[in-house]
Amino acid sequence: MSFQSLMSTTHRLCASMDALAALGAELRLRRAGQPATAEIRGLLREVVHRVDPQLLSDISSDQEEIALRIIESFFRQALDLLENPARNPGWSYADPTVINGQGMTSRAFVRTFERISASVPDFRGTLDRPGVFLDVGTGAGWLAIEVARCWPSWRVVGIDCWQPSVQLARTNIAASGVEDRIELRVQSVEQLQEESAFSIAWLPGPFLSRQAVLSALQGVKRALKPGGWLVFSLFSSSEDPWGEAVTALKVTRNGGYPWQREELEDRLGVLGFRQVGTFSTVGSTVTIGQRGAD
């Protein structure tokens, strides 16, 4: 490959990041009412229009906030990769922008649960009854908050052992209006002691090593009520030629393991989970499995 090819690819990839930055800038201006010259504002809107003319149509203020925080977190993590490529794998971010933005992505999973329930009647039955949700690696607490807001008859137990995340989660939960139904614990998933206590348990695959997952699955299964559900999330890859490699890199830097669908489903089957299946959503997949009656 020639230097010209390298420069061509570099500029093409930079243009994609510039477009994402322009979308984030437009969202920030829409939300904060920050002043900008008419020329710049018009050009930002033109970039977003060229990406998709309907991209910001019928978007709520809350949805704008989620997208903006995700974009901010993405750029901070991308900069960390660029400046610290040799750091050891693991979730080591203390930046509230990164932690909050990463947590914002999890809010949409509550809607994913509703979509799954449309094709899995037993999962629907679990959602329709009062229950207790275990949020492993709760981070900034946004999934726990969203579950409590959307399912008023449910309680949530969020666990995390990364102190910067726990501190931020305390603040977010205290301001959520549903703090009376969320219990926040400083502990790892390996420290779970409950038996038959939870209706749904959430495991964030991209942030758990393979060994951590293998050792945690037995404890999580024990902690689920008979008939309760494990929900295991993974990042999905873009359709770009480099998509799978980028996803594997991101997951590994976060301390996770790039599970393949068949490998994960087989593992859950070996452990005795029933009705194992994988469902796709934007940017992620979730694999579910039900604890049997034993």
Backbone as CSV, one residue per row, in Angstrom:
resi,resn,N_x,N_y,N_z,CA_x,CA_y,CA_z,C_x,C_y,C_z
1,MET,0.845,-1.203,0.000,0.000,0.000,0.000,0.879,1.252,0.000
2,SER,0.453,2.257,-0.741,1.219,3.494,-0.833,0.822,4.467,0.269
3,PHE,1.675,5.471,0.456,1.358,6.548,1.399,0.075,7.258,0.975
4,GLN,-0.145,7.376,-0.335,-1.368,8.005,-0.826,-2.595,7.242,-0.362
5,SER,-2.524,5.911,-0.366,-3.648,5.096,0.105,-3.894,5.301,1.595
6,LEU,-2.793,5.383,2.359,-2.918,5.630,3.793,-3.609,6.965,4.046
7,MET,-3.206,8.009,3.323,-3.805,9.333,3.506,-5.274,9.330,3.091
8,SER,-5.577,8.633,2.017,-6.967,8.570,1.556,-7.860,7.913,2.596
9,THR,-7.399,6.799,3.160,-8.185,6.110,4.196,-8.302,6.960,5.448
10,THR,-7.212,7.613,5.845,-7.229,8.480,7.022,-8.266,9.582,6.862
11,HIS,-8.284,10.246,5.737,-9.227,11.338,5.520,-10.670,10.831,5.473
12,ARG,-10.870,9.657,4.908,-12.224,9.105,4.852,-12.754,8.800,6.252
13,LEU,-11.920,8.207,7.090,-12.344,7.898,8.451,-12.520,9.172,9.282
14,CYS,-11.647,10.148,9.074,-11.786,11.422,9.785,-13.102,12.103,9.435
15,ALA,-13.521,12.004,8.175,-14.776,12.625,7.758,-15.959,12.026,8.516
16,SER,-15.912,10.710,8.752,-16.999,10.079,9.519,-17.035,10.607,10.942
17,MET,-15.868,10.765,11.552,-15.820,11.286,12.915,-16.229,12.756,12.963
18,ASP,-15.871,13.514,11.916,-16.315,14.908,11.847,-17.836,14.994,11.784
19,ALA,-18.448,14.095,11.020,-19.909,14.086,10.913,-20.547,13.760,12.260
20,LEU,-19.966,12.802,12.990,-20.490,12.468,14.317,-20.319,13.643,15.268
21,ALA,-19.176,14.320,15.193,-18.953,15.492,16.036,-19.953,16.598,15.712
22,ALA,-20.272,16.762,14.431,-21.254,17.769,14.038,-22.633,17.424,14.586
23,LEU,-22.988,16.153,14.562,-24.269,15.738,15.149,-24.290,16.044,16.639
24,GLY,-23.207,15.719,17.337,-23.138,16.030,18.762,-23.224,17.513,19.027
25,ALA,-22.549,18.317,18.190,-22.588,19.766,18.366,-23.995,20.310,18.164
26,GLU,-24.684,19.788,17.157,-26.063,20.233,16.918,-26.971,19.852,18.088
27,LEU,-26.790,18.662,18.616,-27.583,18.250,19.776,-27.290,19.139,20.979
28,ARG,-26.020,19.474,21.184,-25.656,20.329,22.310,-26.299,21.713,22.169
29,LEU,-26.276,22.265,20.967,-26.876,23.574,20.749,-28.395,23.530,20.932
30,ARG,-29.014,22.468,20.455,-30.466,22.322,20.612,-30.854,22.242,22.082
31,ARG,-30.036,21.553,22.867,-30.386,21.324,24.267,-30.027,22.507,25.156
32,ALA,-28.879,23.105,24.913,-28.377,24.127,25.828,-28.703,25.547,25.385
33,GLY,-29.141,25.702,24.151,-29.410,27.036,23.662,-28.163,27.892,23.588
34,GLN,-27.011,27.251,23.403,-25.760,27.994,23.332,-25.718,28.830,22.049
35,PRO,-25.148,30.023,22.120,-25.087,30.856,20.913,-24.098,30.299,19.897
36,ALA,-24.433,30.449,18.644,-23.533,30.085,17.547,-23.880,30.995,16.379
37,THR,-22.897,31.305,15.577,-23.178,32.160,14.432,-24.169,31.469,13.503
38,ALA,-24.943,32.264,12.809,-25.928,31.700,11.882,-25.258,30.826,10.834
39,GLU,-24.050,31.215,10.417,-23.340,30.438,9.397,-22.977,29.054,9.921
40,ILE,-22.386,28.985,11.127,-22.000,27.695,11.705,-23.225,26.848,11.979
41,ARG,-24.263,27.442,12.545,-25.472,26.671,12.859,-26.090,26.094,11.594
42,GLY,-26.100,26.902,10.544,-26.647,26.401,9.291,-25.837,25.255,8.719
43,LEU,-24.515,25.351,8.850,-23.654,24.288,8.325,-23.782,23.012,9.145
44,LEU,-23.923,23.155,10.465,-24.145,21.973,11.297,-25.428,21.263,10.874
45,ARG,-26.473,22.027,10.689,-27.749,21.432,10.290,-27.652,20.779,8.913
46,GLU,-26.846,21.378,8.043,-26.679,20.796,6.713,-25.953,19.446,6.798
47,VAL,-24.950,19.349,7.667,-24.266,18.065,7.842,-25.253,17.005,8.323
48,VAL,-26.026,17.337,9.359,-26.986,16.372,9.890,-28.006,15.998,8.823
49,HIS,-28.446,16.976,8.042,-29.404,16.715,6.965,-28.816,15.762,5.934
50,ARG,-27.525,15.952,5.615,-26.892,15.075,4.626,-26.728,13.652,5.169
51,VAL,-26.549,13.534,6.471,-26.479,12.195,7.076,-27.830,11.504,6.946
52,ASP,-28.893,12.220,7.344,-30.260,11.697,7.240,-31.224,12.862,7.424
53,PRO,-31.997,13.220,6.404,-32.886,14.380,6.520,-33.891,14.278,7.666
54,GLN,-34.227,13.060,8.077,-35.226,12.862,9.124,-34.624,12.469,10.473
55,LEU,-33.295,12.601,10.579,-32.615,12.035,11.745,-33.129,12.603,13.060
56,LEU,-33.380,13.899,13.132,-33.786,14.523,14.389,-35.275,14.880,14.412
57,SER,-36.025,14.337,13.469,-37.466,14.566,13.469,-38.129,13.719,14.549
58,ASP,-39.073,14.303,15.239,-39.860,13.581,16.256,-38.996,12.973,17.348
59,ILE,-37.895,13.640,17.705,-37.008,13.186,18.769,-37.299,14.017,20.015
60,SER,-37.511,13.341,21.139,-37.800,14.041,22.379,-36.538,14.631,22.981
61,SER,-36.712,15.535,23.921,-35.572,16.124,24.618,-34.771,15.052,25.348
62,ASP,-35.455,14.105,25.949,-34.774,13.024,26.651,-33.941,12.190,25.689
63,GLN,-34.482,11.918,24.508,-33.745,11.136,23.516,-32.540,11.906,22.982
64,GLU,-32.684,13.224,22.834,-31.538,14.049,22.459,-30.421,13.938,23.499
65,GLU,-30.816,13.971,24.766,-29.843,13.875,25.858,-29.086,12.553,25.809
66,ILE,-29.796,11.467,25.592,-29.153,10.158,25.523,-28.125,10.118,24.392
67,ALA,-28.536,10.558,23.201,-27.635,10.520,22.049,-26.402,11.391,22.280
68,LEU,-26.593,12.584,22.837,-25.469,13.491,23.076,-24.476,12.873,24.050
69,ARG,-24.966,12.303,25.156,-24.051,11.728,26.151,-23.296,10.517,25.586
70,ILE,-23.950,9.745,24.727,-23.267,8.607,24.098,-22.147,9.097,23.185
71,ILE,-22.420,10.139,22.405,-21.400,10.691,21.511,-20.218,11.232,22.313
72,GLU,-20.500,11.959,23.383,-19.431,12.488,24.225,-18.560,11.368,24.778
73,SER,-19.210,10.314,25.277,-18.462,9.194,25.839,-17.619,8.506,24.770
74,PHE,-18.181,8.372,23.575,-17.442,7.738,22.478,-16.146,8.485,22.196
75,PHE,-16.209,9.814,22.086,-15.007,10.571,21.751,-13.975,10.511,22.871
76,ARG,-14.429,10.526,24.125,-13.464,10.425,25.231,-12.770,9.058,25.212
77,GLN,-13.528,7.997,24.949,-12.929,6.660,24.912,-12.009,6.504,23.695
78,ALA,-12.406,7.103,22.567,-11.554,7.044,21.378,-10.229,7.768,21.622
79,LEU,-10.287,8.893,22.327,-9.064,9.620,22.643,-8.176,8.810,23.581
80,ASP,-8.788,8.109,24.526,-8.010,7.258,25.427,-7.284,6.163,24.644
81,LEU,-7.968,5.575,23.654,-7.332,4.561,22.821,-6.145,5.157,22.062
82,LEU,-6.327,6.350,21.531,-5.273,6.998,20.754,-4.072,7.361,21.622
83,GLU,-4.334,7.871,22.821,-3.247,8.370,23.674,-2.658,7.298,24.581
84,ASN,-3.443,6.247,24.879,-2.974,5.217,25.821,-3.180,3.812,25.241
85,PRO,-2.653,3.534,24.059,-2.919,2.227,23.442,-2.308,1.052,24.206
86,ALA,-1.326,1.309,25.081,-0.630,0.224,25.771,-1.200,-0.051,27.164
87,ARG,-2.248,0.672,27.570,-2.759,0.436,28.928,-3.362,-0.959,29.034
88,ASN,-3.340,-1.498,30.245,-3.881,-2.829,30.464,-5.396,-2.833,30.273
89,PRO,-5.949,-3.950,29.770,-7.396,-4.032,29.595,-8.129,-3.883,30.928
90,GLY,-9.327,-3.354,30.858,-10.153,-3.210,32.051,-10.857,-1.869,32.048
91,TRP,-11.965,-1.807,32.753,-12.715,-0.559,32.864,-12.046,0.284,33.949
92,SER,-11.347,1.325,33.525,-10.580,2.128,34.470,-10.895,3.610,34.344
93,TYR,-12.012,3.941,33.734,-12.367,5.343,33.527,-12.930,5.957,34.801
94,ALA,-12.418,7.133,35.145,-12.966,7.900,36.257,-13.704,9.141,35.771
95,ASP,-13.625,9.419,34.476,-14.253,10.593,33.879,-15.774,10.436,33.913
96,PRO,-16.497,11.322,34.602,-17.963,11.208,34.662,-18.622,11.234,33.285
97,THR,-18.025,11.951,32.338,-18.594,12.001,30.989,-18.588,10.620,30.346
98,VAL,-17.510,9.871,30.523,-17.417,8.523,29.969,-18.396,7.592,30.686
99,ILE,-18.398,7.634,32.003,-19.244,6.718,32.776,-20.717,6.985,32.509
100,ASN,-21.108,8.258,32.538,-22.505,8.603,32.290,-22.933,8.243,30.873
101,GLY,-22.082,8.576,29.898,-22.428,8.297,28.517,-22.557,6.814,28.244
102,GLN,-21.630,6.017,28.793,-21.725,4.576,28.618,-22.995,4.045,29.259
103,GLY,-23.334,4.592,30.425,-24.552,4.152,31.101,-25.814,4.511,30.350
104,MET,-25.785,5.638,29.634,-26.971,6.068,28.888,-27.382,5.038,27.834
105,THR,-26.393,4.329,27.272,-26.723,3.342,26.242,-27.634,2.248,26.780
106,SER,-27.532,1.980,28.081,-28.293,0.867,28.655,-29.770,1.197,28.834
107,ARG,-30.129,2.483,28.812,-31.527,2.845,29.046,-32.456,2.236,28.001
108,ALA,-31.970,2.135,26.762,-32.816,1.623,25.682,-33.130,0.141,25.833
109,PHE,-32.383,-0.568,26.685,-32.607,-2.006,26.802,-33.956,-2.334,27.428
110,VAL,-34.528,-1.406,28.179,-35.860,-1.672,28.728,-36.853,-1.867,27.591
111,ARG,-36.717,-1.079,26.526,-37.578,-1.266,25.350,-37.256,-2.580,24.646
112,THR,-35.976,-2.962,24.663,-35.607,-4.246,24.078,-36.284,-5.391,24.814
113,PHE,-36.352,-5.293,26.145,-37.034,-6.332,26.913,-38.491,-6.456,26.470
114,GLU,-39.129,-5.324,26.222,-40.524,-5.352,25.781,-40.641,-6.042,24.418
115,ARG,-39.694,-5.782,23.517,-39.735,-6.429,22.204,-39.501,-7.927,22.320
116,ILE,-38.570,-8.328,23.185,-38.334,-9.759,23.386,-39.598,-10.440,23.890
117,SER,-40.288,-9.763,24.785,-41.477,-10.375,25.401,-42.577,-10.660,24.392
118,ALA,-42.558,-9.949,23.263,-43.580,-10.173,22.246,-43.435,-11.549,21.599
119,SER,-42.224,-12.117,21.624,-42.000,-13.427,21.009,-41.685,-14.521,22.023
120,VAL,-41.543,-14.150,23.293,-41.265,-15.144,24.343,-42.318,-14.970,25.443
121,PRO,-43.426,-15.720,25.376,-44.536,-15.522,26.314,-44.134,-15.636,27.782
122,ASP,-43.227,-16.553,28.115,-42.831,-16.704,29.520,-42.062,-15.473,30.008
123,PHE,-41.310,-14.855,29.123,-40.627,-13.610,29.485,-41.657,-12.503,29.706
124,ARG,-42.666,-12.467,28.856,-43.756,-11.504,29.022,-44.438,-11.699,30.376
125,GLY,-44.647,-12.958,30.734,-45.286,-13.241,32.011,-44.469,-12.732,33.188
126,THR,-43.135,-12.838,33.081,-42.275,-12.324,34.147,-42.400,-10.804,34.254
127,LEU,-42.387,-10.103,33.123,-42.490,-8.646,33.143,-43.831,-8.170,33.704
128,ASP,-44.855,-8.965,33.515,-46.192,-8.543,33.931,-46.434,-8.710,35.427
129,ARG,-45.518,-9.386,36.110,-45.664,-9.567,37.554,-44.669,-8.687,38.304
130,PRO,-44.983,-8.280,39.527,-43.984,-7.561,40.331,-42.731,-8.422,40.487
131,GLY,-41.570,-7.798,40.443,-40.336,-8.568,40.525,-39.185,-7.740,41.046
132,VAL,-38.018,-8.395,41.063,-36.785,-7.744,41.501,-35.761,-7.916,40.382
133,PHE,-35.169,-6.814,39.963,-34.217,-6.782,38.854,-32.808,-6.630,39.418
134,LEU,-31.903,-7.514,39.031,-30.498,-7.420,39.427,-29.706,-6.788,38.299
135,ASP,-29.121,-5.635,38.565,-28.329,-4.897,37.583,-26.857,-5.035,37.941
136,VAL,-26.197,-6.015,37.325,-24.779,-6.258,37.588,-23.951,-5.229,36.820
137,GLY,-22.999,-4.598,37.510,-22.206,-3.551,36.881,-23.063,-2.349,36.553
138,THR,-23.762,-1.847,37.560,-24.758,-0.802,37.326,-24.161,0.494,36.802
139,GLY,-22.846,0.695,36.969,-22.218,1.898,36.434,-22.818,3.154,37.023
140,ALA,-23.271,4.052,36.152,-23.875,5.307,36.603,-25.312,5.143,37.052
141,GLY,-25.836,3.918,36.973,-27.166,3.640,37.500,-28.316,3.878,36.541
142,TRP,-28.027,4.138,35.267,-29.100,4.530,34.361,-30.040,3.382,34.010
143,LEU,-29.540,2.160,33.859,-30.444,1.043,33.597,-31.339,0.802,34.804
144,ALA,-30.767,0.842,36.002,-31.565,0.659,37.219,-32.666,1.710,37.302
145,ILE,-32.338,2.951,36.996,-33.321,4.034,37.038,-34.409,3.813,35.996
146,GLU,-34.020,3.416,34.790,-35.003,3.220,33.724,-35.950,2.066,34.039
147,VAL,-35.418,0.982,34.599,-36.277,-0.138,34.990,-37.291,0.313,36.039
148,ALA,-36.818,1.033,37.045,-37.714,1.488,38.106,-38.764,2.461,37.575
149,ARG,-38.399,3.295,36.624,-39.351,4.250,36.053,-40.396,3.560,35.183
150,CYS,-39.962,2.588,34.391,-40.856,1.953,33.424,-41.694,0.834,34.023
151,TRP,-41.197,0.212,35.099,-41.911,-0.900,35.718,-42.195,-0.551,37.180
152,PRO,-43.281,0.168,37.447,-43.524,0.696,38.800,-43.677,-0.361,39.889
153,SER,-43.971,-1.604,39.512,-44.146,-2.650,40.525,-42.849,-3.396,40.832
154,TRP,-41.745,-2.973,40.213,-40.471,-3.668,40.377,-39.535,-2.921,41.312
155,ARG,-38.681,-3.701,41.986,-37.548,-3.151,42.721,-36.266,-3.517,41.979
156,VAL,-35.208,-2.753,42.213,-33.941,-2.962,41.516,-32.806,-3.017,42.532
157,VAL,-31.913,-3.970,42.342,-30.660,-4.030,43.097,-29.528,-3.828,42.102
158,GLY,-28.803,-2.734,42.243,-27.659,-2.452,41.383,-26.365,-2.693,42.126
159,ILE,-25.456,-3.450,41.516,-24.172,-3.721,42.165,-23.023,-3.270,41.268
160,ASP,-21.988,-2.741,41.904,-20.778,-2.317,41.188,-19.686,-2.148,42.228
161,CYS,-18.454,-2.375,41.814,-17.343,-2.212,42.752,-16.347,-1.153,42.286
162,TRP,-16.663,-0.431,41.205,-15.793,0.638,40.720,-16.259,1.944,41.342
163,GLN,-15.479,2.488,42.250,-15.924,3.607,43.076,-16.347,4.844,42.283
164,PRO,-15.640,5.250,41.220,-16.124,6.409,40.461,-17.530,6.203,39.904
165,SER,-17.833,4.972,39.499,-19.181,4.678,39.012,-20.192,4.701,40.152
166,VAL,-19.833,4.105,41.268,-20.748,4.054,42.415,-21.104,5.459,42.888
167,GLN,-20.113,6.339,42.958,-20.383,7.709,43.400,-21.339,8.421,42.452
168,LEU,-21.137,8.220,41.160,-22.017,8.849,40.180,-23.413,8.239,40.235
169,ALA,-23.483,6.916,40.418,-24.779,6.262,40.529,-25.569,6.786,41.724
170,ARG,-24.899,6.997,42.844,-25.588,7.530,44.027,-26.242,8.876,43.707
171,THR,-25.499,9.733,43.017,-26.019,11.048,42.664,-27.198,10.931,41.702
172,ASN,-27.048,10.106,40.667,-28.115,9.957,39.673,-29.372,9.342,40.277
173,ILE,-29.194,8.326,41.110,-30.349,7.660,41.724,-31.061,8.603,42.682
174,ALA,-30.296,9.378,43.447,-30.902,10.310,44.402,-31.769,11.353,43.712
175,ALA,-31.430,11.685,42.474,-32.186,12.706,41.737,-33.235,12.109,40.809
176,SER,-33.406,10.784,40.851,-34.230,10.110,39.847,-35.726,10.143,40.128
177,GLY,-36.109,10.309,41.394,-37.514,10.217,41.748,-37.985,8.799,41.998
178,VAL,-37.112,7.806,41.802,-37.478,6.404,42.054,-36.473,5.761,43.006
179,GLU,-35.772,6.596,43.759,-34.697,6.083,44.615,-35.204,5.138,45.691
180,ASP,-36.498,5.223,46.033,-37.037,4.352,47.079,-37.149,2.906,46.619
181,ARG,-37.025,2.650,45.312,-37.116,1.273,44.795,-35.799,0.778,44.215
182,ILE,-34.710,1.495,44.475,-33.399,1.080,43.982,-32.439,0.932,45.155
183,GLU,-31.843,-0.235,45.263,-30.814,-0.487,46.272,-29.469,-0.572,45.563
184,LEU,-28.535,0.241,45.995,-27.195,0.267,45.393,-26.204,-0.382,46.350
185,ARG,-25.471,-1.370,45.861,-24.494,-2.082,46.681,-23.100,-1.982,46.062
186,VAL,-22.104,-1.859,46.914,-20.712,-1.895,46.469,-20.230,-3.333,46.604
187,GLN,-20.310,-4.081,45.519,-19.871,-5.476,45.529,-19.705,-5.950,44.098
188,SER,-18.980,-7.034,43.940,-18.799,-7.651,42.629,-19.830,-8.756,42.451
189,VAL,-20.003,-9.197,41.213,-20.977,-10.258,40.950,-20.553,-11.560,41.629
190,GLU,-19.232,-11.755,41.779,-18.760,-12.986,42.435,-19.138,-13.036,43.908
191,GLN,-19.535,-11.903,44.491,-19.887,-11.846,45.909,-21.381,-12.040,46.167
192,LEU,-22.146,-12.350,45.138,-23.579,-12.569,45.330,-23.816,-13.731,46.289
193,GLN,-24.699,-13.519,47.260,-25.024,-14.566,48.226,-26.472,-15.016,48.143
194,GLU,-27.327,-14.244,47.437,-28.757,-14.550,47.399,-29.049,-15.868,46.704
195,GLU,-30.144,-16.460,47.082,-30.671,-17.641,46.410,-32.146,-17.392,46.095
196,SER,-32.512,-17.630,44.826,-33.907,-17.496,44.377,-34.496,-16.138,44.746
197,ALA,-33.740,-15.071,44.481,-34.142,-13.733,44.915,-34.568,-12.806,43.786
198,PHE,-34.100,-13.058,42.563,-34.295,-12.082,41.487,-35.120,-12.661,40.343
199,SER,-35.920,-11.801,39.735,-36.751,-12.212,38.603,-36.002,-12.107,37.283
200,ILE,-35.157,-11.087,37.155,-34.308,-10.889,35.976,-32.932,-10.449,36.470
201,ALA,-31.897,-11.013,35.876,-30.517,-10.605,36.189,-29.844,-10.152,34.906
202,TRP,-29.263,-8.971,34.963,-28.580,-8.367,33.813,-27.080,-8.521,33.970
203,LEU,-26.427,-9.074,32.937,-24.971,-9.213,32.928,-24.408,-8.445,31.738
204,PRO,-23.525,-7.471,31.972,-22.956,-6.687,30.878,-21.709,-7.354,30.307
205,GLY,-21.877,-8.186,29.301,-20.783,-8.965,28.746,-19.559,-8.182,28.323
206,PRO,-19.708,-6.988,27.705,-18.524,-6.280,27.222,-17.557,-5.819,28.311
207,PHE,-17.938,-5.961,29.580,-17.089,-5.452,30.663,-16.642,-6.558,31.621
208,LEU,-16.921,-7.803,31.266,-16.564,-8.931,32.124,-15.666,-9.892,31.351
209,SER,-14.546,-10.275,31.956,-13.645,-11.222,31.304,-14.340,-12.577,31.154
210,ARG,-13.788,-13.404,30.298,-14.372,-14.726,30.091,-14.408,-15.505,31.398
211,GLN,-13.326,-15.464,32.157,-13.287,-16.189,33.416,-14.287,-15.619,34.404
212,ALA,-14.438,-14.291,34.423,-15.410,-13.673,35.327,-16.828,-14.122,34.987
213,VAL,-17.116,-14.208,33.690,-18.451,-14.661,33.272,-18.670,-16.109,33.679
214,LEU,-17.689,-16.956,33.417,-17.856,-18.375,33.732,-18.062,-18.598,35.226
215,SER,-17.360,-17.839,36.045,-17.518,-18.003,37.490,-18.794,-17.331,37.997
216,ALA,-19.262,-16.304,37.272,-20.450,-15.573,37.730,-21.748,-16.265,37.351
217,LEU,-21.751,-16.999,36.249,-23.019,-17.544,35.755,-23.681,-18.487,36.756
218,GLN,-22.892,-19.301,37.427,-23.467,-20.215,38.411,-24.106,-19.434,39.551
219,GLY,-23.397,-18.391,40.045,-23.947,-17.596,41.131,-25.188,-16.835,40.723
220,VAL,-25.183,-16.316,39.492,-26.360,-15.599,39.007,-27.541,-16.559,38.855
221,LYS,-27.275,-17.730,38.335,-28.368,-18.709,38.197,-28.951,-19.045,39.570
222,ARG,-28.100,-19.249,40.548,-28.564,-19.547,41.904,-29.378,-18.383,42.469
223,ALA,-28.973,-17.152,42.122,-29.653,-15.976,42.655,-31.003,-15.716,41.997
224,LEU,-31.216,-16.309,40.807,-32.499,-16.137,40.126,-33.573,-17.007,40.768
225,LYS,-34.783,-16.493,40.765,-35.921,-17.320,41.159,-36.127,-18.413,40.105
226,PRO,-36.659,-19.575,40.474,-37.046,-20.547,39.447,-37.993,-19.885,38.447
227,GLY,-37.676,-20.008,37.175,-38.445,-19.321,36.152,-37.937,-17.929,35.842
228,GLY,-36.929,-17.457,36.607,-36.346,-16.143,36.356,-35.415,-16.161,35.149
229,TRP,-35.019,-14.975,34.705,-34.300,-14.844,33.442,-32.943,-14.164,33.599
230,LEU,-31.958,-14.736,32.925,-30.681,-14.078,32.711,-30.772,-13.302,31.404
231,VAL,-30.287,-12.049,31.404,-30.180,-11.250,30.181,-28.720,-10.816,30.063
232,PHE,-28.059,-11.281,29.018,-26.615,-11.083,28.831,-26.415,-10.199,27.610
233,SER,-25.812,-9.023,27.806,-25.650,-8.076,26.698,-24.260,-8.165,26.082
234,LEU,-24.202,-7.897,24.783,-22.941,-7.834,24.051,-23.008,-6.691,23.056
235,PHE,-21.861,-6.128,22.704,-21.828,-5.179,21.596,-22.008,-5.941,20.292
236,SER,-22.684,-5.338,19.337,-22.733,-5.908,17.996,-21.839,-5.087,17.076
237,SER,-21.382,-5.696,16.004,-20.449,-5.044,15.086,-21.192,-4.330,13.967
238,SER,-20.592,-3.247,13.471,-21.141,-2.594,12.294,-20.885,-3.462,11.070
239,GLU,-21.501,-3.102,9.956,-21.340,-3.887,8.738,-20.092,-3.485,7.953
240,ASP,-19.315,-2.546,8.466,-18.070,-2.165,7.803,-17.080,-3.337,7.821
241,PRO,-16.156,-3.373,6.876,-15.185,-4.476,6.848,-14.397,-4.607,8.144
242,TRP,-14.214,-3.490,8.836,-13.440,-3.510,10.074,-14.325,-3.637,11.322
243,GLY,-15.640,-3.757,11.129,-16.570,-3.701,12.254,-16.295,-4.728,13.342
244,GLU,-16.129,-5.983,12.955,-15.920,-7.045,13.939,-14.613,-6.849,14.696
245,ALA,-13.558,-6.439,13.971,-12.259,-6.230,14.619,-12.312,-5.062,15.593
246,VAL,-12.999,-3.977,15.223,-13.125,-2.823,16.113,-13.905,-3.207,17.373
247,THR,-14.969,-3.979,17.200,-15.762,-4.398,18.357,-14.937,-5.263,19.303
248,ALA,-14.177,-6.204,18.746,-13.330,-7.059,19.580,-12.294,-6.229,20.337
249,LEU,-11.734,-5.227,19.676,-10.761,-4.348,20.330,-11.410,-3.573,21.472
250,LYS,-12.570,-2.998,21.207,-13.252,-2.204,22.230,-13.628,-3.058,23.437
251,VAL,-14.175,-4.227,23.178,-14.578,-5.120,24.266,-13.370,-5.528,25.102
252,THR,-12.288,-5.894,24.448,-11.094,-6.346,25.162,-10.498,-5.229,25.994
253,ARG,-10.446,-4.010,25.455,-9.935,-2.880,26.234,-10.820,-2.591,27.445
254,ASN,-12.114,-2.859,27.323,-13.024,-2.666,28.452,-12.907,-3.770,29.497
255,GLY,-12.134,-4.800,29.196,-11.972,-5.906,30.134,-12.859,-7.082,29.843
256,GLY,-13.593,-7.021,28.710,-14.518,-8.086,28.372,-13.914,-9.125,27.452
257,TYR,-14.765,-10.026,27.009,-14.369,-11.116,26.123,-15.337,-11.115,24.936
258,PRO,-14.841,-11.170,23.694,-15.717,-11.104,22.515,-16.414,-12.431,22.228
259,TRP,-17.451,-12.716,22.989,-18.194,-13.960,22.827,-18.803,-14.054,21.431
260,GLN,-18.790,-15.247,20.888,-19.583,-15.551,19.710,-20.940,-16.088,20.155
261,ARG,-21.953,-15.830,19.369,-23.318,-16.201,19.759,-23.430,-17.677,20.113
262,GLU,-22.909,-18.537,19.255,-23.061,-19.981,19.480,-22.345,-20.422,20.754
263,GLU,-21.164,-19.849,20.994,-20.399,-20.206,22.186,-21.164,-19.831,23.450
264,LEU,-21.747,-18.634,23.462,-22.476,-18.186,24.644,-23.759,-18.989,24.845
265,GLU,-24.500,-19.205,23.770,-25.741,-19.975,23.892,-25.462,-21.402,24.357
266,ASP,-24.393,-22.011,23.838,-24.034,-23.367,24.266,-23.686,-23.387,25.752
267,ARG,-22.963,-22.362,26.211,-22.575,-22.301,27.620,-23.808,-22.221,28.507
268,LEU,-24.770,-21.401,28.125,-25.988,-21.287,28.934,-26.773,-22.599,28.923
269,GLY,-26.762,-23.276,27.778,-27.441,-24.570,27.715,-26.800,-25.601,28.619
270,VAL,-25.478,-25.631,28.641,-24.752,-26.567,29.508,-25.090,-26.312,30.973
271,LEU,-25.290,-25.039,31.337,-25.600,-24.689,32.719,-27.065,-24.953,33.085
272,GLY,-27.864,-25.377,32.111,-29.240,-25.731,32.407,-30.256,-24.632,32.157
273,PHE,-29.841,-23.536,31.549,-30.818,-22.501,31.206,-31.695,-22.993,30.053
274,ARG,-32.973,-22.626,30.114,-33.927,-23.019,29.087,-34.280,-21.811,28.220
275,GLN,-34.952,-22.084,27.106,-35.444,-21.045,26.200,-34.338,-20.028,25.875
276,VAL,-33.143,-20.547,25.625,-32.004,-19.684,25.309,-32.179,-19.115,23.903
277,GLY,-31.973,-17.828,23.766,-32.092,-17.190,22.462,-31.383,-15.850,22.447
278,THR,-31.047,-15.383,21.260,-30.325,-14.119,21.102,-31.144,-13.167,20.238
279,PHE,-31.182,-11.914,20.656,-31.977,-10.888,19.989,-31.098,-9.682,19.706
280,SER,-31.295,-9.069,18.552,-30.493,-7.922,18.141,-31.219,-6.619,18.417
281,THR,-30.454,-5.609,18.780,-30.957,-4.256,18.912,-29.880,-3.323,18.392
282,VAL,-30.112,-2.020,18.421,-29.163,-1.082,17.841,-27.848,-1.108,18.615
283,GLY,-26.780,-1.553,17.954,-25.455,-1.544,18.558,-25.171,-2.680,19.518
284,SER,-26.148,-3.540,19.758,-25.969,-4.579,20.772,-26.789,-5.818,20.420
285,THR,-26.452,-6.904,21.099,-27.309,-8.088,21.120,-27.531,-8.466,22.577
286,VAL,-28.624,-9.148,22.836,-28.865,-9.700,24.177,-29.214,-11.172,24.039
287,THR,-28.593,-11.969,24.879,-28.888,-13.401,24.935,-29.594,-13.676,26.247
288,ILE,-30.733,-14.355,26.158,-31.533,-14.628,27.340,-31.565,-16.123,27.628
289,GLY,-31.808,-16.457,28.863,-31.984,-17.841,29.271,-32.787,-17.882,30.555
290,GLN,-33.651,-18.892,30.679,-34.523,-18.997,31.849,-34.037,-20.097,32.790
291,ARG,-33.995,-19.760,34.065,-33.691,-20.784,35.054,-34.881,-21.731,35.176
292,GLY,-34.598,-23.015,35.156,-35.661,-24.000,35.291,-36.171,-24.090,36.721
293,ALA,-37.166,-24.919,36.896,-37.752,-25.089,38.221,-36.889,-25.950,39.121
294,ASP,-35.823,-26.536,38.542,-34.906,-27.420,39.290,-35.679,-28.580,39.913
